[in-house]
Amino acid sequence: MNQVQLSSLEYHRQTEYRRNSMTGHSLNWASQPDVYKDYNGISPIPLFQGKPLENKDLRQMLDKKSPLPLSDITFETLSDILRMTSALTAKVRYPGQDFFYRSAASAGALYPNEIYLAHDMIPDLDPGLYHYGIKKRALYPLRRQKVLQPVLTATGFQEKTTVVASLLITGIFFRSSWKYRARAYRYVLLDAGHLLENLILSLQYLSIPFSVHYRFHDREMNQLIGVNGKQEACIAVVHIHDNSRPDQERKREELLPLPEEILLSSKVSEQEVVYPEILGIHEAGMDDHPGSAGIGAPLEHDLGVNVQHWQEVGPIGNRTDRVLYPDLLYRRRSKRNYVPRPMQQDDFRGLLDLVCASAGFIDRQTDRAENIKIGFLANHVEGIQHGFYLLETGKRKFGLVQPGQMTGFMTDACLNQDWLANASVHFLFLANLRFLDRHWGARGYRHAMITAGRIGQMIYLGATALNLGACGIGAFYDDEARAILDLNADSSLLYLVAAGVVKRM
Ligand SMILES: Cc1cc2nc3c(=O)[nH]c(=O)nc-3n(C[C@H](O)[C@H](O)[C@H](O)COP(=O)(O)O)c2cc1C
């Protein structure tokens, strides 16, 4: 049977939560997915434990325009990149087993994303394709042949490049759909954004040149990694460049077939359920064919709301010296213990500044072309009137759309997660979904959600640095959120990240 293809707008609408039509869903613990990929019969190669890393100012890292060329990317550097991208950072003891939280936030701590490495030039590591096993902090060799050329071809690179390695982020859909059902595609992409931001920051920290690719040939890429695009699919690709090397010319080798063990490793539960909506949106966005759903859609990214008065984000006080990376990564957690005390103006402007810098940083890497709009609801913020504001990240300005105390209503819309009412600010990631469809076809949904996740991760890190709490929120009654913000019928809230003063860190 042919899969029904869905546009961004159709998928988002079909997976809305509505207050009076929520069907009860009790988790089937018998089908709980495994959060770690494992490969029987493949011996893992342990990564370097690594020396403690010197802290750097995160804010300055973002402004660094062109990272220094690195003469050699070694196995040790690679180990550092991977440990800064994804590490186990907290343990909870349950009867019979320990559960580990990680350095990137993930909806429901379901960790749907995986990381792969393709390289042919890192010393002390045979050329090939590897899976990063976070549990053992090790690489699992999946292909022991040169695979970088096909990865480059799938991302549209010509014959010669300075690329020496690529890191690929995938999503395993059932890990999230076990809990969130058809809505899970939202979370798989947002989570991928959180993880991708950690990866990019690690490269920026190490001054390693890179390029980020949300557009690639899906089928080629999935086949190369040995995933079928239905249970697990590639979502984002990061190329690592070594500008000190002359352009590398590679011959394409014929790919050898992968063993069955590898092809079956995307299966994370004995009782997986397939949600047609997830395949419908993902496949509609495959291979970057522009969809037809956007024809006649707005040319401007219009949410249907207007700013009454703009103000500058302004000077950011002396807070940034505390924004120390990578220390922050290990301290970041989702916080829900907000107290109704105002966020200091300096801290708030520090966060706004970081969001603007982060959006600008992303713009320089991808053709973001405004795939999302960012706003916030001010609740308890020193010197800032209550209300709904939009941010102009490029111009470092924010403006009031609608005055009034709206975080209480938004808290109700967020499935009555009552602790949200005490957060100082609700950051909002918004999009006109028909605009996304017009510009990128259904793939625009991936661009927007990944971007929202990336900036969401940055808010978490910034809040941690400022001794504030943050928490991502993907669960909301979509129609209520749209009505509170008075968005037009084609626009929606994609993601919310609360931040504020907490009882204890
Ligand atoms: C996309 C996304 C959506 C989330 N939605 C919610 C939510 O609706 N409610 C909530 O309490 N936490 C939410 N969280 C926070 C996760 O539950 C949290 O990241 C996870 O439990 C891991 O904990 P940690 O962030 O402390 O590492 C969300 C996180 C992400 C990344």
The ligand as a MOL file (V3000), in Angstrom:
LIG
                    3D

  0  0  0     0  0            999 V3000
M  V30 BEGIN CTAB
M  V30 COUNTS 31 33 0 0 0
M  V30 BEGIN ATOM
M  V30 1 C 11.3440 18.2220 22.8270 0
M  V30 2 C 11.1670 18.1430 24.3210 0
M  V30 3 C 9.8880 18.1770 24.8790 0
M  V30 4 C 9.7350 18.1040 26.2570 0
M  V30 5 N 8.4760 18.2040 26.7950 0
M  V30 6 C 8.3120 18.1860 28.1380 0
M  V30 7 C 7.0180 18.3950 28.7220 0
M  V30 8 O 6.0220 18.6150 28.0280 0
M  V30 9 N 6.9360 18.3660 30.0720 0
M  V30 10 C 8.0310 18.1780 30.8770 0
M  V30 11 O 7.8720 18.1680 32.1060 0
M  V30 12 N 9.2650 17.9840 30.3580 0
M  V30 13 C 9.4310 17.9980 29.0060 0
M  V30 14 N 10.6920 17.8630 28.4710 0
M  V30 15 C 11.8720 17.6450 29.3360 0
M  V30 16 C 12.2860 16.1600 29.3030 0
M  V30 17 O 11.3690 15.4020 30.0410 0
M  V30 18 C 13.7220 16.0020 29.8490 0
M  V30 19 O 14.6090 16.5730 28.9260 0
M  V30 20 C 14.0870 14.5520 30.0540 0
M  V30 21 O 13.3470 13.9750 31.0850 0
M  V30 22 C 15.5660 14.3980 30.3560 0
M  V30 23 O 15.9030 15.0930 31.5210 0
M  V30 24 P 17.0210 16.2120 31.5340 0
M  V30 25 O 16.5750 17.2960 30.5710 0
M  V30 26 O 17.0860 16.6910 32.9440 0
M  V30 27 O 18.2980 15.6090 31.0630 0
M  V30 28 C 10.8750 17.9690 27.1020 0
M  V30 29 C 12.1530 17.9330 26.5300 0
M  V30 30 C 12.3060 18.0340 25.1610 0
M  V30 31 C 13.6930 18.0380 24.5750 0
M  V30 END ATOM
M  V30 BEGIN BOND
M  V30 1 1 1 2
M  V30 2 1 2 3
M  V30 3 2 2 30
M  V30 4 2 3 4
M  V30 5 1 4 5
M  V30 6 1 4 28
M  V30 7 2 5 6
M  V30 8 1 6 7
M  V30 9 1 6 13
M  V30 10 2 7 8
M  V30 11 1 7 9
M  V30 12 1 9 10
M  V30 13 2 10 11
M  V30 14 1 10 12
M  V30 15 2 12 13
M  V30 16 1 13 14
M  V30 17 1 14 15
M  V30 18 1 14 28
M  V30 19 1 15 16
M  V30 20 1 16 17
M  V30 21 1 16 18
M  V30 22 1 18 19
M  V30 23 1 18 20
M  V30 24 1 20 21
M  V30 25 1 20 22
M  V30 26 1 22 23
M  V30 27 1 23 24
M  V30 28 2 24 25
M  V30 29 1 24 26
M  V30 30 1 24 27
M  V30 31 2 28 29
M  V30 32 1 29 30
M  V30 33 1 30 31
M  V30 END BOND
M  V30 END CTAB
M  END
